[in-house]
Each structure stands twice: as C-alpha cells, then as structure tokens.
Amino acid sequence: VTYYQDYTLRLVRRLTLRELSLSLDGVSLPLTDAGGTALSFQRDVTQYYTRVVNSTRALTLSGVLRSDLTAGNPNSGGYTVAVNGASYDALRDITFPLEPTLAEETLRLTVCHTDAAAVSTDYTIVIRKTAPTYLTVRTTPADATVFVVSELTGRAVTRAEDGHFPLTPGEGYRLNVTAPGYVGTQQTGFTAPEADTSL
C-alpha cells in the first residue's frame, strides 16, 4: 500500500517601499532612530525620526513603490500608500503641512495592494520639533560681514532683526567672516548648542 501526503503552500505578498525620504525646501532631512543615530531607509525598518525647527510649516514626502504599473505585465502595479489616512497611487513630492504649535507630529504610511491576500506594512516618521538657539558673532572690526551656513543643507542662515543667527540645536554650521582690508576667516564644524551662545 502506498500512502500519499498532500501539502499546500500559501504564499502571500508582503508590501514594502523601495525608497522613502523627507525634505524641507528641496533639501533632504536626515532620518534617525529614536536615539538620534542616523539611518538610511531600509524596507524592514518601519520607524524613523527627524528633527526640524518648530516654525517649520510644511515638509515634502517622496518614495518609490516596489512595482509600478507596466504595460504587458499583469503582475505589476496595484500599490497604493495611505499617508495619515489619505490614499496615494504614487509618492512623488507630496507636501504635508505642519502645525507649529505642536512639539511633535507623526506621518503614518500604510502600504496597500489590490491583492486582498497581501500583507500591508506600516511605516512611521516622527517629526520632532525644537526651538532655535541664537548665535551672536562678535568681530573685529565690528562691521565685518558674517555668513553662517548650514552644513546639512548648504544654505545660509538668515540673520534676525536683532543681529542674532537662529540655529537648530545639534546641527553643524560653517562660519565665514570677511571685511575690507582683512584676510577672511572660516570656521567649520561648529555644532549649535542647546542654549544661546556667542563667538
């Protein structure tokens, strides 16, 4: 007598993203873990953090799905992503407003598919906000021109009306000082402290 055993193998699609990024004014924001250690996006890591100044009004979200709809390929496409409840067929430069009065906000992304048997994946990006600290730069001569540039974004910091420079705590900056008749000087690797300071 010959006995047979039948096995049924059920394969389901686990839905993930290929890429995910967050930017401010066209400049990518670093993603970190809860302790502040820098992370690059990985499909199996589902929680990220970033930090912005509390006056930030909006951020831009971008991402790449695992498969876009391709003509002639019946297995392609079908993906959608729900971001804080709103559904998107693609994640291309989606702007999300922020509420400046909140100390922290969260973007929640759920990757979905038309295949009802597929297993969705939830990603979260926690946006931590911080009040700026102010840098006072004292120079000789007093009317020297000072430029403070973010090493993260490459953009110059706009000086406040009172002459101070608003900086993001923990972020790196480059300082350039020039004046007619003097040799210009530069300081790199200046990390903004948690409290107001002067140089």
N, C-alpha and C positions, 0 to 999 in steps of 0.2 A: 504494500500500500504506500502510495506517495502522497505526502501532505504538502500543501502549499500555504504560504502566509503572504497576504497582500498588505502592502504598506502604502499609505497615502501621504505624500509630502506636499505641504501647502506653503507656497512662497508668497510673501507679501512685500510690497514696495514700501521702504522707509523713506520718508520725504525729508530732504535736507536742502540747504542752499549751497551753491558753489562758492559764492563770494558775498561779503557784506561789509559795508563801510558807512561811516557817518562823517559829514563835513560841515564846516562853517565858513561861509563866504568863499566857497571853492577850495578850501584847504582841508585836507583830511584830518580828522581828530584821532588821537591815539586811543586804542581800546586797551583796557587793563582788566585784571581780575579784581576781586573785592579788596585785596591788599594794595593795589596800585602797581602791580608788576605788569609790564607791557605784554600784550598778547597780539598775535596775528590771528585773523579769523580762521577757525577750524570747524568743519561741519559738525563734529561731535561735541564741541564745546558750546553750550547753549546760553551761558550768562556772561555778559560783558558790562564794563563800566567805562564812563568817560567823564571829563570834568570841564565845565565852562564857567565863565563869569556870570553872575546872577542877572545881569542886564541883557543877556542874550535872548533875542526874540524868536529865532527860528533856526532849525538845523535841517540839513538835507540828507536823506537816506538813499542809498543805492545798493543794489545787489544783483547777483546772477543766479538764475534758476538752474537746476540740474539739466533740464531739457527744454528747449524752445520748440514750438511747433514747426516741423519741417515738412515741406511738400513731399509726398510719396512715402513718408514714414508714419504708419498708423500708430506707432508706439511713442511718438514724440509729443511734446506739449502736454496740455491738460493741467498744468500747475497754476495755482493762484496763491497769493500770500495775503493773509488778513493782518493788518497793522492797526493795533488798537481798535479792532472791530471793523475797519474799512477794508474792502477786498480790492486787490490789485492783480492784474494779469502780468505785470512786469514791475520791477523795482528800478526805475530809471529817474534819478534826480527828483525824488518826492520830497517836497518841503513840508515840514511839520512845525506848527507854531508852538512856542513855549510860553509858559506863564511865569513872568519874572518874580511874582510874589511867592512862588513855591521853591523850597530849598532843594527838592529832588523830584524828578519826573522819570517815568519809565515807558519805553517803547516795547510793546509786546507783539511779536511776529509769530504767526502760525502758518506753516507751510502745508497747503492742502492740494488735493488732486481729484480729478473726476472719477478716478478709480476708487470706489467706495471701500474696497478692502485695504487700501493703502494706510500706513500708519503715519500720522502727522507728527511734526516736530515743532516745539515751541522754543523760540529764542527771545531773550530779553536784553535790552540795553538800558542800564540805569544811568541817568544823566544827573550827576552831582553838580550842584552849583555853589559858587563861593564868591564872597565879596572881594573886590580887588584890594590890593595893598598899594600904597603910594610911595613912589621913589622920588626923592629930592636930590638933584645933582648940583653940587657947588663947584664952580670952576674959576680958574684964573687964566685970562681975565673973566670978569663976571658976565660979559655979554657974549661969551663963546657959544657956538651953535652945538646943540646936543641932539643926537639921534639915538633912540632906543629901539632896537629891532628884535622881534620875537625869533628865536632860533627854531621854533616849531613851525611857524607859518611863513617866516621870511618877510613879514610886514612890519612897517614902522608903527610904533605906538603913538597915538595922538596925545599930545600934551594937554592936560586940563587947563582951564582958565586961570587957576591959581599957580600954574607953573609946574605942578607935580605930574609924574607919569603914572597912570593906573596900570598895575601889573597883575597877572594871575599867579597866586602863590604856588610855588613848586615848579613853575615854568622857567626855562632858560632864556636868557636875553644877551644881546650883544650891544655894547655902548660905543658910539663914535663921537669924538669931540674935536671940533675944528675952530680955528679963529685966524683972522688975517695976521700974518707975521709970526705965527707959531706953527710948530710941527704938529700935525694931527695925531691923536692917540686913539687906541681902540682897546676895549676890554671885552673878552669873550667868556662864555661860561658862567655868567652871573645868574644865579638862581634866586628868583623872587622869594623873599621870606614870608612868613605868615603875618608879620606886622609891618607897619610903615617904617621906612628906613631912609638913610641918606648916604651919599657918596661924595 
